[in-house]
């Protein structure tokens, strides 16, 4: 990576850390999800996004060694014990919750209690595996649904396999990833958001719409989940089919980006001046593209690294807020258009992936996933 990129990343990192020094005290051990008028809400304790704020804080702690970030992140993690011990509200998002809180803590500090939390969460996640269909059940209210988001939860299982030297977690993760390759990926590199299976036979019964414009459209954040999730499965397994899949969906994402490199909320939605962008999808895709760039041959690197940089520079110049007027870092995130939820707001997961991507450019490439 050349000096200009490194200098730009270091300057951006400083702007992020200066802001987080303020917002960490404002938010404390809260559960930020979506912003309103520049202030983050406080999500329900079992909400799927509650790992992203401690994940951001762990990145800040690693970058600055400021104990303030560590202390707040640990309190966030401890608060999630209510979900872990309660069990009934856990679902496939155990990875989002505990990879970025407990596993991150263990990786950085060696905290044994955090290791145990991560392993308990991994057992819950593995227990959702449907042997007939080869998929991890998504939510508790729908027994046969699997969703593309779960590709980002699989690293919890890969980590657990390594942590206890037991391949069963890895087998579950790879079986789910292979089902995604078979049933979610389309010929053009786009992906389904949801696939419904018969829980007894494993046969596909429907392709529900989910958060996209239509069942056959291409939801931008789901596309980003697929890019990054497949890259992470390759990172842990070195199975080339996962890297090839990550590259295929990355090519779809890259070829369908608008002029400013920040995706509309769906790649197949009719676009006019009121169509929402989704900065969270762009940030996640950028971090995934950076991951792919680590694994490809020298001649391919520029495609993935170069497009990741274009996204990150556009986010920085056009979508980021670095002063203390707003708690979010990225504006113009879009959560769920079909349900008219949190459109054109700050989203904590968008902030997370943006911070993570900048940290990668600064040399902090060891992941919490």
N, C-alpha and C positions, 0 to 999 in steps of 0.2 A: 504494500500500500504506500502510495507516494506521500511526501511530506505535506503537500497542500491539503490532502484529505485528512491526514492526522491532525494538522493544526486546526482545520475547520471543526473536526470532531471534538477536540479538546476545548475549543472555545464554546461550542454548543453544550458540552458536558458541564462547563463551569456555570453557564446560564441556567441550566437545569438544576444544578446543586444549590445555587444561590436561591432559587425559587423554593426548592424543597425544604431548605432550612427554615423558611417562613411557614409554608403550608403544613409541614410536619407538626408544628406546634398548634396550628389552627385545627387540624383534623384529628390529631392525636391517635389513639387506638380505636378510631371509628371504622365505619364500614362504607366508605364512599363508593358510589356506583355511577350515578348520572348527576350532572350539575344543572342547577337552575339559577339564572341570574348570577352565574359565576361562583356559586356555592354548591358544594357536593352534598347530596342527600345522605341518609344513613340507612342502608339496606337492611332487610331482615337478616337475622343472624345466620340463617341457612342458605342465603342467596349465593348463587354460583360465582359471583365476582369477588367474594370476600378474601381471596388470596392475592389479588393484584396489588392492593395497597401495601401489605407487608412485603410483597415482592419488590415493589419500587423502593421501599425503605432499605431492603437488603442490598440492592444495587447502590443506593446512596451510602450505606455504611461501608461497603467494599471500596467505593471510590474515595471516600473522605476520611474513614476511620473515626467518624464522629459518633460517640456512644449514644447520642440522642436518637439517632435513627435505629440503632440496634435495640434500644430499650422499648421504643414504641412498637417495633416489629414483633418483638417477643410478647408484648402484651396482646397484640392482635392475635397471635398464634394461640396464646392461652385462652383467649375468649372463644376461639373456635372449638375448645374442648366440649362446650355445651352441645355442639352438633355431633362431634365424634362419639361422645358417650350416649347421646340420645338416640343415635342410629337411624331412627325412622325417617329423618329428613335427608339422609345421605343418598346420593344418586351417582350417576356416572361422572359428575363434575368433581369428584374427590381429587382428581389430579389438579384441576384449577385451584382448588382450595388449599391442598396440603403440599403440593410440589413447590409452590412459591412462598410458602410460609415455613412449615416444619422442615421439609427437605432442604430448602435454602439455608435455614438456620444450621442444620446439621453439617451441610457441606462447608459452611464458612467458620463455624465455631466448634464443631464436634459435640454439640449438645446431645447427650444420649436420650433425654426425654423427647427431643424433637425427632430423633431417629425412630423411636417407638411409635410416635404419632403417625409418621409417614408409613410405617409398616402396617399399622392398624387400618389406615385409609386404603392402602393397597389391597388388603384382604377384603375390605368391603367392595372395592371395585372389581376384583377378580370374582367375587361371589355373584356378580350381576351377569356373568357370562352364560349365554344360552348355547348349549352344546349342539343342538340340532341346527341352528341357524349360523353358528360361528360368529356371533355378535355379542357385544356388551349392551345390555338394555339401558336405554337413556334415562327416561323419567319414571317415577313410581306410578304415575297415573295411567301409563300406557305400556302394556307388557311387551308388545312386539316391535316397538320403535327403536331404531338405531339412528344416530345423527352424525353428520360429518364432524361436528365439534369435538367428538370423543377422540379423534386422532391426537388432540392436544393433551388428553388425559392418559394416554398410553405410556408416556415416559415414567409415570409413577410406578407402573408395573415393571418396566425394564430396570428402573433403579432398585426396586425391591428385590428382583432376582439377583442383582449384583450384591446387594447389601447382605443377603442371607445365604448366598450361593445356592439358590433353589430355582431351577429353570421353569417351574410351573407358571410363574407370573409372566415370564417371557413368552411362553407358549400361548397363553391367553391373549396377550397383546398382539402377537403376530397373527393369530387366527382372526382377530378382529380386523387388523390391517389388511389381511388378504381378502376378507369379505368386502371391505370397502373398495379394494381394487376391482373386485368382480362385479359388485352391485351398485356402487355409487359413481364410478368413473364413466364418463361418456366418451365417445370417439373423438370429440373436438377438444378434450382436455377440461371441459367444465364438469361439475359434479352435482349430484343431488344433495339437497340438505337432509332430507329424511327418507328412509326406506323402512317400510313396515313388513315384518315377517310373520308367518304363522309360527307361533311359539312351540307347536308340537311337531311340525314337519320341517320347519326351516325354510319353506318356500316363500318367495316374495309375494305379498298380497296387494300392495299399493305403493305409490310414490306420492305422499302428501305434499302439499305446497310448502309448509314451513314458513320461514322468514323471507323467502324470495318473492319476486313479482308473480310467479306462477310455478306450477310443479316442474315445468320444463325450462325455466329461466336459469339464471346463473347469479345467485346471491353472492355479493362481493366478499363478505366476511367468511362465508362458507368456503369460497375459493381459497381465501388466505389460510383458513384452518387446514385445508388439504395440502397446500404448498408446504407449510411449516411442519405439520404433523407427519407427513411422509418423509421429510428430511430428517426429522428426529428419529423416526423408526429406522432409517438407514444408519444414522449415527450410532445407534445402539446395536444393530444387528449386522451391519455391513452387507445386507442382502440387496443386490443391485436393483431388484425390481422396485424397491421403495424409492431409491434415488431416481430411477427412470420416471416413476409416477410423479414425484415432486417436480421434476423438470418439465414434464408434459403439462401439468396444470399451471406451472409458472409461465410457460410460453403462452397459454391462454390468457392469463392475467396481464402479462406484459403487452400482448398484441391488442388488448381491448381497453387499455388505459386511455383516459382523456388527455387533452393537451397539457394539463398541469400535473399529470401523474398521480392524482388522487382520485380514486375510483368513485363513481356513483354507487349508490347502495346496491344496485343490481346491474349486471352487465347487459341485460336484455330489456330493461325498462325503457319505455319511450322517454326521451330526454327533452326537457324544456328548461326555461330559466328558473323554475321552481323545484326541479328535481334535486333531492338531497344527495350530497356526497356522503362518504363514510370514511373519515380519517382513521378510524380504528382498523378498518380492513386494510387501508394503505400501510399503516404502521406494522401490522402483523405480517403482511406480505413482504415488506422490506426486510424485516428480521429473518423471515424464512429464506428470502433470496440470498441474504448474507450467509446463511447456514449452507445453502447449496454451493455457494462459491468456494467454500472450504474443501469440498469433496470432488470437484471436477478438475479436469486437466487445465493446464495453463491457458490454452487457446480458448477455453469456454468461460473462464472466470469473468471476463469483462462483461459478458451478457448479463450475468446475475448481479455482480458487484456494481456495475455501471447503472443498472436500472434501480437497484436498491438505493444508490446515492441520489439518483434523480428524484425518487419518492421522498427520501428523507430531507433533501434540500428544499423541495416544495413545501413539505409539512413545516419545516423550520421557518421559511420565509413568508408563507401565506396562511398558516393555520395555527401556529404556536403562539402562546401567550407566556412570556417569561417574567413579567412584572407580577406584583401581588394583587392586581385588581381582580383576578379570577383565580380560583383554586385549581381548575383544570390546566393542564399543559397544552392539550390539543382541543381546539374547538371543532365543530362540524362533524361530530360523531353521530351515527345513526344506528339505533338499536333494532327497532322492529316496526317497519312501515305498515305491514298489513294490520297490526293491532294499534297503530298510531301511538306508539310508545317511544319516548325519548328520541326525538328526531331533531337533528342539528343542535346537539348539546355536547358537552364534554363527557367522555366515558372513561372510567378508570382503567379499563383494559387497553384502550387506545393509548393512554398515557404510559401504561406499562410497556407495551411493545415498542413505543418510540424511545423510551429511556433505555430499554434493553438493546435496541439496535445501535444507539449512539455509544453505549458502553462497549459493544463489540468492536466498533470502529476505533475505540480508545485502547483496545488490547485486552479488555476483560471478556474473553471469549468463553470461559468456563460457564456452563449454563446451570440454572437452578432446576430446569426440567429433568 
